[in-house]
Amino acid sequence: MEKQEKRTLTGCARLRGEINVPGDKSISHRALMFASLARGRSQISGLLQGEDCLATLRAFRALGVHVDTQDHTRLCVHGAGLAGLKEPADVIDCGNSGTTMRLMSGILSAQPFFSVLTGDQYLRKRPMKRIVEPLGKMGARIFGRDGNNRAPLAIVGGSLTPVKYSSVIASAQVKSAVLLAGMQTEGVTTVYEPHLSRDHTERMLRYFGVALESFSGGAQVTGPVEMDGRDLVVPGDISSAAFFLVAGLIVPDSELLLKNVGVNPTRSGIIDILRQMGGSIELLNEREQCGEPVADLLVKSSQLSGIDIGGELVPRAIDEFPVISVAATFAAGVTQISDAAELRVKETDRIEAVCSSLNKLGGRAEPLADGMHITGTGHLNGGSVSSFGDHRIAMSMAIASLRTSADVTIEDTACTETSFPGFWALLNHIRQD
């Protein structure tokens, strides 16, 4: 049986300190993938050693890629090239990682062998037709449960044809899966999306020398391509930093400096949202690192106000809404979140999970079809909540506990290892009780 863990947390007087958050999860996945698909050696520094990224690492080892682990955040990938992957001897287990399963589907669809992708009980419930459909338009043969919408996915790889695909959702995973198939396909493959989703795939492919074109409505790649190994440095994950940004804002008399955080504009919606709510967040030492913008973030406790959040801001902050909801609870007035139906098909239904958890602690959160209506109460009580096996729910409730009037018990906190190993130690490090 998987280790569940349970933690009981108390409020604190203030937060102070200088911290480093783990490497960006999205960039870590892509660093492992593209280094494996390149020819020759790539050294990766700052890699997130969370369970999701380790699933990607294990997947490429199963495909014949040799990887040397140098220490807990550095490793050397000996890339096989696009033509060098081998048929896996067994089913590939993607764990809890939707990124691994969806992007690997794009890669494996164009490979001349058979493969099967599966995952844990949560990943096997998540929708996969969003990538099966566009890859199918390219000629990919992918078979799964529930009308090819659920894992396990059986992939009969082979030659594909280029496509012009218009996605109905702004999803970096959909866009990336199609582009990764397209870079192995003769001709121009184009993906259009309704709003700009995170562009780490495009940035990193260009860093590897791929002639990929981005435009206001999407991206396109001309295949087939070849990549040579490059050294990569992974910045801190803004999705992990988000928990400490909110913590620094809602706990009185607090000041935190978050070092070396990726501030890619397709991911920095959390900063824009918290600033619009009145939060004091300053970007220091702005710079570029391997094609990605990076900065140090200085956050100070602030009086927040509720706002309306929707439209193009949503895909730029989609993973941060659980902790944004905690900020909204301590903001004056009402925060309305809309255009965020995607939250219902994450690791859990995050709309229901967030509202249920906040309400159990004395908050006022109403679930909507595509978002939430949160009335700021300025305080929360103690109580017991579940993480629903979702790392972001667990960490968001931990941040909420910093301002509760009594103890908060969170069930199943081991899931935080998915994206943020060391979260609990870091939280304790900055507490001043």
Secondary structure as UniProt FT lines:
FT   STRAND          6..9
FT   STRAND          14..20
FT   HELIX           25..37
FT   STRAND          39..45
FT   HELIX           51..62
FT   TURN            63..64
FT   STRAND          66..69
FT   STRAND          75..80
FT   TURN            82..83
FT   STRAND          92..93
FT   TURN            95..96
FT   HELIX           98..109
FT   STRAND          114..118
FT   TURN            121..122
FT   HELIX           123..125
FT   HELIX           129..137
FT   TURN            138..139
FT   STRAND          141..144
FT   HELIX           145..148
FT   STRAND          150..156
FT   STRAND          164..166
FT   HELIX           172..182
FT   TURN            183..184
FT   STRAND          187..192
FT   HELIX           200..207
FT   TURN            208..209
FT   STRAND          212..215
FT   TURN            216..217
FT   STRAND          218..223
FT   STRAND          232..233
FT   HELIX           238..250
FT   TURN            252..253
FT   STRAND          255..262
FT   TURN            265..268
FT   HELIX           269..276
FT   TURN            277..278
FT   STRAND          280..289
FT   TURN            290..291
FT   STRAND          292..300
FT   STRAND          308..309
FT   HELIX           311..313
FT   TURN            314..316
FT   HELIX           318..320
FT   HELIX           321..329
FT   STRAND          334..337
FT   HELIX           341..345
FT   HELIX           350..360
FT   TURN            361..362
FT   STRAND          364..368
FT   TURN            369..370
FT   STRAND          371..375
FT   STRAND          383..386
FT   TURN            388..389
FT   HELIX           391..401
FT   TURN            402..403
FT   STRAND          408..411
FT   HELIX           414..418
FT   TURN            421..422
FT   HELIX           423..430
FT   STRAND          431..432
//
